[in-house]
C-alpha cells in the first residue's frame, strides 16, 4: 500500500479532463454517503432494535447521541491527522474502521455493545469525512470542474439523510434492523477497492507535533456542548445535566481559541476560519443544519402519526426532495458557482428553503401528501441544493494544501453542532407548543392530542424557516462578491 500512498506528486496523473478524476469523485461520494446516511438510517431501525435487544426509551437516545458525540468532537483531530499523515491513508483507515464498527453494531446483543459500536462509527467517520472532502478539494482544482464536482458532492451531502430514512425503512421492514448497520460493509468494501485503484495523495510534509492541549480543549468543548444539548430534550433547559455540560463546553471552546492563538502547530490554524468566504461557509452551513432537522425529524413524525405512513413509505416520501436537491446542486450550484461565487447563490437557496418550510406550516390533520407535503418538500430541496454545493466549495477554496484536511473537517463539525443545536431547540419548542395547546382542554381527547401534535409541528416549521432566513442573511453579509479563490495550478491528488 505504501507505493500507492507515497507515490511522488504527479505520478500517474493525467491531463485535465481525464475521466479518472470523475471515478475518484464516485469513490469519495460513496464514502460521504455512508457517513451522512448513518446519521439517520439507524433512527428508523431504533424501535425494532429496542424490542429485539431490550432497552428503555430513556436509553434509546444514546444510540444516536453516541455517534454524534464521537463524530462531532473528533472531526478537527481527524482533519489534522489527514494533513499530517496523508489524506488517502486516513481515508482508508476511516473506511475500514467504520466498516468494522458497523459489523460490531450489527452483531450487538445488548445496548452497551450497540452504543460502543455507534461511538466507534463516529470516531472513524471523523477520520473519513474530512479526508474525503480534502481529497476532493485537491483533486479538482480547475474552477469549472471543481464546481461540477462539489455540486455532486453537495447533492450527496444534502440528500444523504433522506436516503438514510428510505434505506432504513426498507432494510428494517424487509430484512432486519441489523442490516441498517451491516449495509456499511458493502459500501465500505466498494469504496476501499475504488480508493486503492483511483485515489492518489499528495506527498506528506513534516508539520511538527500534534497540538495536544488544543485537541483536548476541542474534544472537551464539543463533547460538552453536544452532550448538554442532547440532555435538554429529556431533562429540560434548566437541568444541571443540561446547563453544566454546555457551560463546560463553552469555556473549553474559549480556551481552545486562546490556545490556538499561541501554539506553534495549532490543531485549527485561525487563518482557516478568519477568511470571509470560509467563515461565511461555516456559519451558513451551521445555521442551515439546524433548520434541516425540522424537515427530517418532525416531518417524519407528521407522515407517520397523521398520514399513517409505514417506514418504507416515509422514506419514499422524501425522494422528491432529494431529487430537487440534486437538480439544483448539480446544475445551478455547479454551473453558476465558479462564475459568480457563493454570495448570490447561498442566500437565494436559503430563502427558497425558508419558503418551503412556510408552505409546510399550512398542514392540517386532513391534509394529503400530494397537496400538503409534496410541494413544500420540492421547494425546500431546490433551495438546499443551492446551499450545500457552494458552501462546501467555499469551505476548501483558497486554503493552503497543508490545511485542507482541517478546513474540510470544520464544515462537518459546524454541520454536526448546528444539527445538535437544532434538534435540542426544535424538540424543546415542539414540546412547549404541545403543552400550551392542551391547557384548558381535555388531555385524554384523541382529537386534542392530535391537534397539539400538529401545533408542535407548525411551531418547528416556523422556527426552521427562521433558521433558513438567518442563514441567508449571514451568507449575504459574510461571503465576498465574485468567484472563489482557487489554485488552478495545484497538482491534482488523483492517480491512475
C-alpha positions as CSV (number, residue, x, y, z in Angstrom):
1,X,0.0,0.0,0.0
2,X,2.9,2.3,0.7
3,X,3.6,2.6,-3.0
4,X,0.1,3.8,-3.6
5,X,0.2,6.3,-0.7
6,X,3.7,7.7,-1.2
7,X,4.0,7.9,-4.9
8,X,5.6,11.2,-5.9
9,X,3.4,14.1,-6.9
10,X,2.2,13.9,-10.5
11,X,3.0,10.2,-10.8
12,X,0.1,8.5,-12.6
13,X,-1.8,11.8,-13.1
14,X,-3.3,12.5,-16.5
15,X,-4.2,15.6,-18.3
16,X,-7.1,17.8,-17.1
17,X,-10.4,16.4,-18.0
18,X,-9.2,12.8,-17.7
19,X,-12.1,10.6,-16.7
20,X,-10.1,9.1,-13.8
21,X,-10.8,12.1,-11.7
22,X,-14.5,11.5,-12.0
23,X,-14.1,7.9,-10.9
24,X,-12.3,9.4,-7.9
25,X,-15.4,11.5,-7.3
26,X,-17.5,8.4,-7.3
27,X,-15.3,6.8,-4.6
28,X,-15.3,10.0,-2.4
29,X,-19.1,10.5,-2.8
30,X,-19.7,6.9,-1.9
31,X,-17.8,7.3,1.4
32,X,-19.6,10.6,2.1
33,X,-22.9,9.0,1.5
34,X,-22.1,6.3,4.1
35,X,-21.2,8.8,6.7
36,X,-24.2,11.1,6.1
37,X,-26.9,8.4,5.8
38,X,-25.6,6.7,9.0
39,X,-26.8,9.8,10.9
40,X,-30.4,8.9,10.1
41,X,-30.6,5.3,8.9
42,X,-30.5,4.0,12.5
43,X,-33.4,6.3,13.5
44,X,-35.9,4.2,11.6
45,X,-34.4,0.9,13.0
46,X,-34.4,2.0,16.6
47,X,-37.9,0.9,17.7
48,X,-37.3,-2.6,16.2
49,X,-33.8,-2.8,17.8
50,X,-35.3,-1.7,21.1
51,X,-37.8,-4.5,21.0
52,X,-35.2,-7.0,19.9
53,X,-32.4,-6.5,22.5
54,X,-34.5,-4.7,25.1
55,X,-33.7,-1.2,26.4
56,X,-35.7,1.7,27.7
57,X,-37.0,4.8,25.9
58,X,-34.7,7.0,28.0
59,X,-31.6,5.0,26.9
60,X,-32.7,4.9,23.3
61,X,-31.3,8.4,22.5
62,X,-27.7,7.3,23.3
63,X,-27.7,5.1,20.2
64,X,-27.9,8.3,18.2
65,X,-26.0,10.6,20.6
66,X,-23.1,8.2,20.9
67,X,-22.4,8.6,17.2
68,X,-22.9,12.3,17.3
69,X,-20.6,12.8,20.3
70,X,-17.7,10.9,18.8
71,X,-18.2,12.2,15.3
72,X,-18.6,15.9,16.2
73,X,-15.9,16.0,18.9
74,X,-13.1,14.2,16.9
75,X,-13.6,15.8,13.4
76,X,-11.0,18.5,13.9
77,X,-8.4,15.9,15.1
78,X,-9.4,13.7,12.1
79,X,-8.9,16.6,9.7
80,X,-5.5,17.5,11.2
81,X,-4.3,13.9,11.1
82,X,-5.1,13.7,7.4
83,X,-2.9,16.7,6.9
84,X,-0.1,15.2,8.9
85,X,-0.2,11.5,7.8
86,X,-1.8,11.7,4.4
87,X,-5.4,12.0,3.3
88,X,-5.6,8.8,1.4
89,X,-4.2,6.9,4.4
90,X,-6.7,8.4,6.8
91,X,-9.5,7.8,4.2
92,X,-8.7,4.1,4.1
93,X,-8.3,3.9,7.9
94,X,-11.7,5.6,8.3
95,X,-13.4,3.3,5.8
96,X,-12.1,0.1,7.2
97,X,-12.7,1.2,10.8
98,X,-16.2,2.4,10.0
99,X,-17.0,-1.0,8.4
100,X,-15.7,-3.0,11.4
101,X,-17.6,-0.8,13.9
102,X,-20.7,-1.3,11.8
103,X,-20.2,-5.1,11.9
104,X,-19.9,-4.9,15.7
105,X,-23.1,-2.9,15.9
106,X,-25.0,-5.3,13.7
107,X,-24.0,-8.2,15.9
108,X,-24.8,-6.3,19.1
109,X,-26.6,-8.4,21.7
110,X,-27.2,-5.6,24.2
111,X,-27.5,-1.8,24.4
112,X,-23.9,-1.3,25.7
113,X,-22.4,-3.1,22.8
114,X,-24.6,-1.1,20.3
115,X,-23.6,2.3,21.9
116,X,-19.9,1.4,21.8
117,X,-20.2,0.4,18.1
118,X,-22.0,3.6,17.3
119,X,-19.3,5.7,19.1
120,X,-16.6,3.8,17.1
121,X,-18.5,4.6,13.9
122,X,-18.5,8.2,14.8
123,X,-14.8,8.2,15.6
124,X,-13.8,6.5,12.3
125,X,-16.3,8.7,10.5
126,X,-14.4,11.7,11.9
127,X,-11.3,10.4,10.2
128,X,-13.1,9.6,7.0
129,X,-15.3,12.7,6.3
130,X,-12.6,15.4,6.3
131,X,-10.2,13.2,4.4
132,X,-12.8,12.7,1.7
133,X,-13.6,16.4,1.3
134,X,-10.0,17.5,1.3
135,X,-9.1,14.8,-1.3
136,X,-12.0,16.2,-3.4
137,X,-10.6,19.8,-2.9
138,X,-7.1,18.8,-4.0
139,X,-8.2,16.6,-6.8
140,X,-10.4,19.2,-8.6
141,X,-8.5,22.5,-8.8
142,X,-9.8,23.8,-12.2
143,X,-12.8,26.1,-11.4
144,X,-15.3,24.7,-13.8
145,X,-14.6,21.0,-12.9
146,X,-14.4,21.9,-9.3
147,X,-17.9,23.5,-9.4
148,X,-19.3,20.3,-11.0
149,X,-17.6,18.0,-8.5
150,X,-18.7,20.0,-5.5
151,X,-22.2,20.2,-7.0
152,X,-22.4,16.4,-7.0
153,X,-20.7,16.0,-3.6
154,X,-23.0,18.7,-2.1
155,X,-26.1,16.9,-3.5
156,X,-24.9,13.7,-1.8
157,X,-24.4,15.6,1.5
158,X,-27.9,17.2,1.3
159,X,-29.7,14.0,0.2
160,X,-27.9,11.5,2.4
161,X,-30.1,12.0,5.4
162,X,-33.2,11.3,3.3
163,X,-31.6,8.3,1.6
164,X,-30.9,7.0,5.1
165,X,-34.5,7.2,6.1
166,X,-35.6,5.3,3.0
167,X,-32.9,2.7,3.2
168,X,-33.5,2.3,6.9
169,X,-37.2,1.7,6.3
170,X,-36.6,-0.8,3.5
171,X,-34.0,-2.8,5.5
172,X,-36.0,-2.7,8.7
173,X,-39.2,-3.8,7.1
174,X,-37.9,-6.5,4.7
175,X,-34.7,-7.7,6.3
176,X,-33.6,-6.8,9.8
177,X,-32.7,-3.7,11.8
178,X,-29.2,-5.2,11.9
179,X,-28.8,-4.7,8.2
180,X,-29.0,-0.9,8.8
181,X,-25.5,-1.4,10.1
182,X,-24.3,-4.3,8.0
183,X,-25.1,-2.4,4.8
184,X,-22.0,-0.3,5.5
185,X,-19.8,-3.3,5.0
186,X,-20.9,-3.4,1.4
187,X,-20.5,0.3,0.8
188,X,-17.1,0.4,2.5
189,X,-15.8,-2.6,0.6
190,X,-16.6,-0.9,-2.7
191,X,-15.1,2.4,-1.6
192,X,-11.9,0.7,-0.3
193,X,-11.3,-1.0,-3.7
194,X,-12.1,2.2,-5.5
195,X,-9.7,4.2,-3.3
196,X,-6.8,1.8,-3.8
197,X,-7.3,1.9,-7.6
198,X,-8.3,5.5,-8.2
199,X,-7.1,7.8,-5.4
200,X,-3.6,9.3,-5.1
201,X,-2.5,11.6,-2.3
202,X,0.0,14.4,-2.3
203,X,3.3,13.9,-0.6
204,X,3.1,14.5,3.2
205,X,5.5,17.1,4.6
206,X,6.6,17.2,8.2
207,X,4.3,19.6,10.1
208,X,5.7,19.3,13.7
209,X,3.9,17.8,16.6
210,X,0.1,17.3,17.2
211,X,-1.4,20.1,19.2
212,X,-2.3,18.1,22.3
213,X,-3.7,20.9,24.5
214,X,-5.8,22.2,21.6
215,X,-7.0,18.7,20.9
216,X,-8.1,18.1,24.5
217,X,-9.8,21.5,24.7
218,X,-11.6,20.9,21.4
219,X,-12.8,17.4,22.3
220,X,-14.0,18.5,25.8
221,X,-15.7,21.6,24.4
222,X,-17.5,19.8,21.6
223,X,-18.5,16.8,23.7
224,X,-19.8,19.1,26.5
225,X,-21.8,21.1,24.0
226,X,-23.3,18.1,22.2
227,X,-24.0,16.2,25.4
228,X,-25.6,19.2,27.1
229,X,-27.8,19.9,24.1
230,X,-28.8,16.3,23.9
231,X,-29.9,16.3,27.5
232,X,-32.0,19.4,27.0
233,X,-34.6,17.4,25.2
234,X,-35.1,14.9,28.0
235,X,-34.2,16.9,31.1
236,X,-35.2,20.4,30.2
237,X,-33.1,23.6,29.7
238,X,-32.8,24.4,33.4
239,X,-31.4,20.9,34.4
240,X,-27.9,20.9,35.8
241,X,-27.2,18.0,33.3
242,X,-28.0,20.4,30.5
243,X,-26.5,23.7,31.7
244,X,-23.4,22.1,33.3
245,X,-22.0,20.3,30.2
246,X,-23.0,23.3,28.0
247,X,-21.1,25.7,30.3
248,X,-18.1,23.4,30.4
249,X,-18.2,23.1,26.6
250,X,-18.4,26.9,26.1
251,X,-15.5,27.5,28.4
252,X,-13.4,24.7,26.9
253,X,-14.0,26.2,23.4
254,X,-13.0,29.6,24.5
255,X,-9.8,28.1,25.9
256,X,-9.3,26.3,22.6
257,X,-9.3,29.6,20.7
258,X,-6.8,31.1,23.2
259,X,-4.6,28.0,22.8
260,X,-4.7,28.1,19.0
261,X,-3.6,31.7,19.0
262,X,-0.4,30.8,20.9
263,X,0.8,27.3,20.0
264,X,3.3,26.7,17.2
265,X,1.4,23.9,15.4
266,X,-2.3,24.6,16.1
267,X,-5.0,22.0,15.6
268,X,-7.1,24.6,13.8
269,X,-5.0,27.5,12.4
270,X,-7.1,30.6,12.8
271,X,-6.2,31.7,9.3
272,X,-8.5,28.9,8.1
273,X,-11.7,30.3,9.7
274,X,-10.9,34.0,9.6
275,X,-11.2,34.1,5.8
276,X,-14.5,35.7,4.9
277,X,-15.6,33.1,2.4
278,X,-14.7,30.2,4.6
279,X,-16.2,31.9,7.7
280,X,-19.4,32.5,5.7
281,X,-19.5,28.9,4.6
282,X,-19.1,27.6,8.2
283,X,-21.7,29.9,9.6
284,X,-24.2,29.3,6.9
285,X,-24.0,25.6,7.0
286,X,-24.3,25.5,10.8
287,X,-27.5,27.6,10.8
288,X,-28.9,25.7,7.8
289,X,-28.1,22.4,9.5
290,X,-30.2,23.5,12.5
291,X,-33.1,24.2,10.2
292,X,-32.8,20.9,8.3
293,X,-33.7,18.9,11.4
294,X,-37.1,20.5,11.2
295,X,-37.6,18.7,7.9
296,X,-36.3,15.2,8.6
297,X,-37.3,14.7,12.2
298,X,-40.6,16.4,12.6
299,X,-42.0,15.9,9.1
300,X,-41.3,12.2,9.7
301,X,-43.5,12.4,12.8
302,X,-46.2,14.0,10.7
303,X,-46.0,11.4,8.0
304,X,-46.2,8.5,10.5
305,X,-48.6,9.9,13.1
306,X,-51.0,11.9,10.9
307,X,-50.8,10.3,7.5
308,X,-50.2,6.8,8.9
309,X,-47.2,6.1,6.6
310,X,-45.1,2.9,7.1
311,X,-41.3,3.2,7.4
312,X,-40.8,2.4,3.7
313,X,-43.5,4.8,2.6
314,X,-42.0,7.5,4.8
315,X,-38.6,7.1,3.2
316,X,-40.1,7.2,-0.3
317,X,-42.0,10.4,0.7
318,X,-38.7,12.2,0.9
319,X,-37.4,11.1,-2.6
320,X,-38.9,14.2,-4.4
321,X,-36.9,16.5,-2.1
322,X,-33.7,14.5,-2.7
323,X,-34.3,14.8,-6.5
324,X,-34.7,18.6,-6.3
325,X,-31.6,18.9,-4.1
326,X,-29.6,17.0,-6.7
327,X,-31.2,19.1,-9.5
328,X,-30.1,22.5,-8.2
329,X,-26.8,21.3,-6.7
330,X,-25.6,19.6,-9.9
331,X,-26.9,22.3,-12.3
332,X,-27.2,25.9,-10.9
333,X,-24.9,25.1,-8.0
334,X,-22.1,23.7,-10.1
335,X,-22.5,25.9,-13.3
336,X,-23.0,29.2,-11.6
337,X,-20.8,28.8,-8.5
338,X,-17.5,29.0,-10.5
339,X,-18.7,32.1,-12.3
340,X,-20.5,34.2,-9.6
341,X,-19.3,32.7,-6.3
342,X,-21.4,31.7,-3.3
343,X,-22.7,35.1,-2.4
344,X,-25.8,35.3,-4.6
345,X,-26.5,31.5,-4.6
346,X,-26.5,30.6,-0.9
347,X,-28.8,33.5,0.3
348,X,-31.2,32.7,-2.5
349,X,-31.1,29.0,-1.8
350,X,-31.7,29.5,2.0
351,X,-34.6,31.9,1.3
352,X,-36.2,29.3,-1.1
353,X,-35.8,26.6,1.6
354,X,-37.5,29.0,4.1
355,X,-40.4,29.4,1.7
356,X,-40.8,25.6,1.5
357,X,-40.8,25.4,5.3
358,X,-43.5,28.1,5.4
359,X,-45.6,26.1,3.0
360,X,-45.4,23.2,5.5
361,X,-46.9,25.4,8.2
362,X,-50.2,25.1,6.3
363,X,-50.5,21.4,7.0
364,X,-53.7,20.2,8.8
365,X,-54.9,16.9,10.1
366,X,-56.9,16.3,6.9
367,X,-54.0,17.3,4.6
368,X,-52.8,14.9,1.9
369,X,-49.3,14.1,0.9
370,X,-49.7,15.3,-2.7
371,X,-51.4,18.5,-1.8
372,X,-49.8,19.4,1.5
373,X,-46.4,17.8,1.9
374,X,-45.0,17.3,-1.6
375,X,-44.9,20.9,-2.8
376,X,-43.1,22.1,0.3
377,X,-40.5,19.2,0.1
378,X,-39.7,20.1,-3.6
379,X,-39.3,23.8,-2.8
380,X,-37.0,23.0,0.2
381,X,-34.9,20.7,-1.9
382,X,-34.4,23.2,-4.6
383,X,-33.2,25.7,-2.0
384,X,-30.9,23.3,-0.2
385,X,-29.1,22.3,-3.4
386,X,-28.1,25.9,-3.8
387,X,-26.8,26.0,-0.2
388,X,-24.8,22.8,0.1
389,X,-22.7,22.8,-3.1
390,X,-21.4,26.4,-2.9
391,X,-20.7,26.3,0.9
392,X,-18.7,23.1,0.7
393,X,-16.8,24.5,-2.3
394,X,-16.1,27.8,-0.4
395,X,-15.0,25.9,2.8
396,X,-12.0,24.5,1.0
397,X,-11.3,27.1,-1.7
398,X,-8.1,29.1,-1.5
399,X,-6.9,27.2,1.5
400,X,-3.2,26.1,1.7
401,X,-2.9,22.4,0.9
402,X,-1.3,21.8,4.3
403,X,-4.6,23.0,5.9
404,X,-7.0,21.2,3.5
405,X,-7.9,18.5,6.0
406,X,-8.7,20.7,8.9
407,X,-10.6,23.1,6.7
408,X,-12.7,20.2,5.4
409,X,-13.2,18.9,9.0
410,X,-14.7,22.3,10.0
411,X,-17.6,22.1,7.5
412,X,-18.6,18.7,9.0
413,X,-18.0,20.0,12.6
414,X,-20.2,23.0,12.2
415,X,-22.9,21.0,10.5
416,X,-22.9,18.4,13.3
417,X,-23.0,21.1,16.0
418,X,-25.7,23.0,14.1
419,X,-27.8,19.9,13.8
420,X,-27.4,19.1,17.5
421,X,-28.4,22.7,18.5
422,X,-31.3,22.4,16.1
423,X,-32.5,19.1,17.4
424,X,-32.4,20.4,21.0
425,X,-34.0,23.7,20.3
426,X,-36.7,22.4,18.0
427,X,-37.6,19.5,20.3
428,X,-37.9,21.9,23.2
429,X,-40.1,24.3,21.2
430,X,-42.3,21.5,20.0
431,X,-42.9,20.1,23.5
432,X,-43.7,23.6,24.8
433,X,-46.1,24.3,21.9
434,X,-48.0,21.0,22.5
435,X,-48.2,21.6,26.3
436,X,-49.5,25.2,25.7
437,X,-52.2,23.9,23.3
438,X,-53.5,21.4,25.7
439,X,-54.0,23.9,28.5
440,X,-57.8,24.1,29.3
441,X,-58.5,21.1,27.0
442,X,-59.3,17.5,27.8
443,X,-55.8,15.8,27.6
444,X,-57.4,12.4,27.1
445,X,-59.2,13.5,23.9
446,X,-57.5,12.0,20.8
447,X,-58.5,14.9,18.7
448,X,-57.0,17.4,21.2
449,X,-53.8,15.3,21.3
450,X,-53.6,15.2,17.5
451,X,-54.1,19.0,17.3
452,X,-51.5,19.5,20.0
453,X,-49.0,17.4,18.0
454,X,-49.9,19.4,14.8
455,X,-49.3,22.6,16.7
456,X,-45.9,21.4,17.7
457,X,-45.1,20.6,14.1
458,X,-46.2,24.0,12.9
459,X,-44.0,25.7,15.6
460,X,-41.0,23.7,14.4
461,X,-41.6,24.5,10.8
462,X,-41.8,28.3,11.6
463,X,-38.6,28.1,13.6
464,X,-36.9,26.2,10.8
465,X,-37.9,28.8,8.3
466,X,-36.4,31.4,10.6
467,X,-33.1,29.5,10.7
468,X,-33.0,29.5,6.9
469,X,-33.7,33.2,6.8
470,X,-30.9,33.8,9.3
471,X,-28.6,31.6,7.2
472,X,-29.5,33.8,4.1
473,X,-28.7,37.0,6.0
474,X,-25.4,35.7,7.3
475,X,-24.3,34.4,3.9
476,X,-25.2,37.7,2.2
477,X,-23.1,39.6,4.8
478,X,-20.1,37.4,5.1
479,X,-19.4,36.0,1.6
480,X,-17.3,38.1,-0.7
481,X,-18.6,39.1,-4.1
482,X,-17.2,37.3,-7.1
483,X,-15.8,33.8,-7.9
484,X,-14.0,31.8,-5.3
485,X,-10.2,31.8,-4.9
486,X,-8.8,28.5,-6.2
487,X,-5.4,27.4,-7.3
488,X,-5.7,26.2,-10.8
489,X,-2.1,25.3,-11.0
490,X,-2.2,22.9,-8.0
491,X,-1.4,19.3,-8.9
492,X,-4.4,17.0,-8.7
493,X,-4.4,14.4,-5.9
494,X,-5.7,11.7,-8.2
495,X,-4.0,8.7,-9.7
496,X,-4.3,6.2,-12.5
